[in-house]
Amino acid sequence: MKNFYGRKTPRKVNKYELVSLFDDEFFFHHKNIKNFNKLILKDSVLNLEIGFGSGENIFKSAVKYSDEFFLGCDPYLKGSLSLKKKIKQSGIKNLIITNLSFQEFFKYIKKYTFSKILILFPDPWPKKKHMKRRIIGKSFLKSLHSICNKKSKIILSSDDVNYVEQILYNFHMDKNFVLSTSLFGEKLINSFDLVETKYYKKAKKNKKKTYFFLYNVKT
Protein backbone atom coordinates (compact mmCIF):
# COMPACT_ATOMS: atom_id res chain seq x y z
CA MET A 1 0.00 0.00 0.00
CA LYS A 2 1.30 3.44 -0.95
CA ASN A 3 1.88 6.06 1.76
CA PHE A 4 -0.30 8.63 0.01
CA TYR A 5 -2.28 9.21 -3.17
CA GLY A 6 -2.73 12.30 -5.29
CA ARG A 7 -0.74 15.48 -5.78
CA LYS A 8 1.34 16.53 -2.75
CA THR A 9 2.16 20.03 -4.01
CA PRO A 10 -0.62 22.46 -5.04
CA ARG A 11 -0.70 23.26 -8.76
CA LYS A 12 -0.46 27.01 -8.18
CA VAL A 13 2.24 27.55 -5.61
CA ASN A 14 4.89 30.20 -5.27
CA LYS A 15 8.26 28.42 -5.50
CA TYR A 16 9.79 30.87 -3.04
CA GLU A 17 7.09 30.04 -0.47
CA LEU A 18 7.79 26.34 -0.94
CA VAL A 19 11.55 26.77 -0.47
CA SER A 20 10.90 28.95 2.57
CA LEU A 21 8.60 26.32 4.09
CA PHE A 22 11.23 23.61 3.72
CA ASP A 23 13.74 25.86 5.47
CA ASP A 24 11.55 26.62 8.47
CA GLU A 25 12.58 25.11 11.79
CA PHE A 26 9.07 23.83 12.58
CA PHE A 27 8.62 21.99 9.27
CA PHE A 28 10.14 18.56 8.81
CA HIS A 29 10.58 16.56 5.63
CA HIS A 30 12.61 13.57 4.46
CA LYS A 31 15.92 15.43 4.63
CA ASN A 32 15.69 16.83 8.17
CA ILE A 33 13.14 14.60 9.91
CA LYS A 34 15.78 12.87 12.05
CA ASN A 35 16.29 16.16 13.91
CA PHE A 36 12.67 16.91 14.78
CA ASN A 37 12.83 15.52 18.32
CA LYS A 38 15.43 18.12 19.30
CA LEU A 39 12.60 20.65 19.51
CA ILE A 40 10.50 18.61 21.93
CA LEU A 41 11.04 19.55 25.56
CA LYS A 42 11.61 16.72 27.98
CA ASP A 43 8.46 15.50 29.76
CA SER A 44 6.20 17.52 27.44
CA VAL A 45 2.58 16.51 27.03
CA LEU A 46 2.42 15.42 23.39
CA ASN A 47 -0.51 15.52 21.00
CA LEU A 48 -0.74 14.25 17.44
CA GLU A 49 -3.07 15.15 14.58
CA ILE A 50 -2.97 12.76 11.64
CA GLY A 51 -4.00 14.48 8.42
CA PHE A 52 -4.37 18.04 9.76
CA GLY A 53 -5.79 19.40 6.50
CA SER A 54 -5.79 23.19 6.53
CA GLY A 55 -4.54 23.13 10.12
CA GLU A 56 -7.37 25.06 11.78
CA ASN A 57 -7.73 22.67 14.70
CA ILE A 58 -4.09 21.93 15.46
CA PHE A 59 -3.14 25.61 15.32
CA LYS A 60 -5.90 26.71 17.69
CA SER A 61 -4.97 23.90 20.10
CA ALA A 62 -1.28 24.87 20.06
CA VAL A 63 -2.15 28.50 20.80
CA LYS A 64 -4.59 27.63 23.59
CA TYR A 65 -2.46 24.96 25.27
CA SER A 66 0.96 26.61 25.12
CA ASP A 67 2.36 24.26 27.79
CA GLU A 68 1.72 21.21 25.56
CA PHE A 69 3.37 20.12 22.32
CA PHE A 70 1.53 19.43 19.06
CA LEU A 71 2.72 17.36 16.11
CA GLY A 72 0.87 17.21 12.83
CA CYS A 73 1.51 15.03 9.79
CA ASP A 74 -0.06 15.46 6.39
CA PRO A 75 1.61 14.59 3.07
CA TYR A 76 -0.26 17.31 1.19
CA LEU A 77 1.55 20.65 1.33
CA LYS A 78 -1.36 23.03 0.88
CA GLY A 79 -2.21 22.93 4.58
CA SER A 80 1.42 23.31 5.65
CA LEU A 81 1.80 26.40 3.47
CA SER A 82 -1.28 27.88 5.08
CA LEU A 83 -0.11 27.01 8.60
CA LYS A 84 3.35 28.48 7.97
CA LYS A 85 1.92 32.00 7.88
CA LYS A 86 -0.07 31.52 11.09
CA ILE A 87 2.87 30.01 12.96
CA LYS A 88 5.17 32.83 11.87
CA GLN A 89 2.68 35.54 12.81
CA SER A 90 1.82 34.05 16.21
CA GLY A 91 5.39 33.14 17.16
CA ILE A 92 4.32 29.88 18.82
CA LYS A 93 7.05 27.31 19.47
CA ASN A 94 4.99 24.26 20.42
CA LEU A 95 3.84 23.12 16.98
CA ILE A 96 5.73 20.84 14.59
CA ILE A 97 4.38 19.82 11.19
CA THR A 98 5.64 17.40 8.57
CA ASN A 99 4.73 16.33 5.07
CA LEU A 100 5.56 12.74 5.88
CA SER A 101 2.57 10.41 5.89
CA PHE A 102 1.71 8.75 9.18
CA GLN A 103 3.25 5.49 7.98
CA GLU A 104 6.54 7.29 7.31
CA PHE A 105 6.40 9.49 10.41
CA PHE A 106 5.64 6.57 12.71
CA LYS A 107 9.21 5.25 12.79
CA TYR A 108 10.34 8.60 14.20
CA ILE A 109 7.64 8.92 16.86
CA LYS A 110 7.25 5.31 17.99
CA LYS A 111 9.31 5.96 21.12
CA TYR A 112 6.78 8.56 22.29
CA THR A 113 3.25 8.29 23.64
CA PHE A 114 0.57 10.89 23.01
CA SER A 115 -2.08 12.37 25.25
CA LYS A 116 -4.49 13.02 22.38
CA ILE A 117 -4.45 11.63 18.84
CA LEU A 118 -6.87 13.21 16.40
CA ILE A 119 -7.97 11.92 13.01
CA LEU A 120 -10.54 14.40 11.75
CA PHE A 121 -12.35 13.65 8.51
CA PRO A 122 -9.78 11.31 6.95
CA ASP A 123 -10.18 10.80 3.22
CA PRO A 124 -13.06 8.28 2.89
CA TRP A 125 -12.08 7.09 -0.60
CA PRO A 126 -15.75 6.30 -1.29
CA LYS A 127 -15.26 4.37 -4.54
CA LYS A 128 -15.15 0.64 -3.86
CA LYS A 129 -11.92 0.19 -5.84
CA HIS A 130 -10.22 2.84 -3.67
CA MET A 131 -11.39 1.74 -0.22
CA LYS A 132 -8.13 -0.09 0.41
CA ARG A 133 -6.48 3.34 0.55
CA ARG A 134 -8.32 4.24 3.77
CA ILE A 135 -5.85 4.85 6.57
CA ILE A 136 -7.73 3.23 9.45
CA GLY A 137 -7.11 -0.48 9.17
CA LYS A 138 -5.58 -3.38 11.13
CA SER A 139 -1.90 -2.37 10.79
CA PHE A 140 -2.70 1.28 11.45
CA LEU A 141 -4.43 0.45 14.74
CA LYS A 142 -1.49 -1.68 15.82
CA SER A 143 0.83 1.30 15.27
CA LEU A 144 -1.66 3.62 16.96
CA HIS A 145 -1.82 1.50 20.08
CA SER A 146 1.97 1.47 20.40
CA ILE A 147 2.08 5.27 20.74
CA CYS A 148 -0.67 5.40 23.35
CA ASN A 149 -0.50 5.29 27.12
CA LYS A 150 -3.27 4.29 29.51
CA LYS A 151 -4.76 7.80 29.46
CA SER A 152 -4.54 8.49 25.73
CA LYS A 153 -7.61 9.76 23.92
CA ILE A 154 -8.29 8.92 20.26
CA ILE A 155 -10.69 11.38 18.63
CA LEU A 156 -12.16 10.61 15.21
CA SER A 157 -14.68 12.15 12.87
CA SER A 158 -16.18 11.41 9.48
CA ASP A 159 -19.20 12.25 7.35
CA ASP A 160 -19.05 9.00 5.38
CA VAL A 161 -21.40 6.37 6.84
CA ASN A 162 -19.62 3.44 5.21
CA TYR A 163 -16.25 4.60 6.56
CA VAL A 164 -17.72 5.14 10.03
CA GLU A 165 -19.00 1.57 10.02
CA GLN A 166 -15.57 0.32 8.93
CA ILE A 167 -13.82 2.36 11.62
CA LEU A 168 -16.13 1.06 14.34
CA TYR A 169 -15.65 -2.51 13.13
CA ASN A 170 -11.84 -2.25 12.96
CA PHE A 171 -11.57 -0.77 16.44
CA HIS A 172 -13.92 -3.41 17.81
CA MET A 173 -11.87 -6.21 16.27
CA ASP A 174 -8.61 -4.72 17.54
CA LYS A 175 -9.65 -5.10 21.21
CA ASN A 176 -7.13 -2.51 22.48
CA PHE A 177 -9.55 0.41 22.54
CA VAL A 178 -12.90 1.13 24.17
CA LEU A 179 -15.51 3.35 22.52
CA SER A 180 -16.81 6.07 24.82
CA THR A 181 -20.56 5.94 25.27
CA SER A 182 -20.70 9.24 27.17
CA LEU A 183 -18.73 11.55 24.87
CA PHE A 184 -19.70 11.74 21.21
CA GLY A 185 -21.12 14.21 18.71
CA GLU A 186 -21.58 17.81 19.85
CA LYS A 187 -20.73 16.91 23.44
CA LEU A 188 -17.35 15.58 22.31
CA ILE A 189 -16.73 18.62 20.10
CA ASN A 190 -17.39 20.97 23.01
CA SER A 191 -15.47 18.89 25.55
CA PHE A 192 -12.29 18.93 23.45
CA ASP A 193 -12.94 22.39 21.99
CA LEU A 194 -12.62 21.14 18.42
CA VAL A 195 -12.59 23.67 15.60
CA GLU A 196 -14.95 23.58 12.64
CA THR A 197 -12.45 22.48 10.02
CA LYS A 198 -12.79 23.00 6.29
CA TYR A 199 -14.22 19.51 5.80
CA TYR A 200 -16.59 19.80 8.75
CA LYS A 201 -17.97 23.05 7.31
CA LYS A 202 -18.28 21.41 3.90
CA ALA A 203 -20.25 18.52 5.36
CA LYS A 204 -22.59 20.90 7.18
CA LYS A 205 -23.07 22.98 4.05
CA ASN A 206 -24.00 19.85 2.11
CA LYS A 207 -26.28 18.80 5.00
CA LYS A 208 -24.38 15.58 5.56
CA LYS A 209 -24.55 13.95 8.98
CA THR A 210 -21.22 14.11 10.81
CA TYR A 211 -19.95 11.60 13.34
CA PHE A 212 -17.53 12.43 16.15
CA PHE A 213 -16.46 9.70 18.54
CA LEU A 214 -13.84 8.99 21.17
CA TYR A 215 -11.81 5.90 22.02
CA ASN A 216 -9.99 5.26 25.26
CA VAL A 217 -7.21 2.75 25.65
CA LYS A 218 -8.36 -0.52 27.16
CA THR A 219 -6.66 -1.18 30.50
Secondary structure, 3 states (H helix, E strand, C coil): CCCCCCCCCCCCCCHHHHHHHHHCCCEECCCCHHHHHHHCCCCCEEEEEECCCCCHHHHHHHHHCCCEEEEEECCCHHHHHHHHHHHHHHCCCCEEEECCCHHHHHHHHCCCCEEEEEEECCCCCCCHHHHHHCCCCHHHHHHHHHCEEEEEEEEEEECCHHHHHHHHHHHHHHCCEEEEEEEEHHHHHHHCCCCCCHHHHHHHHCCCCCEEEEEEECC
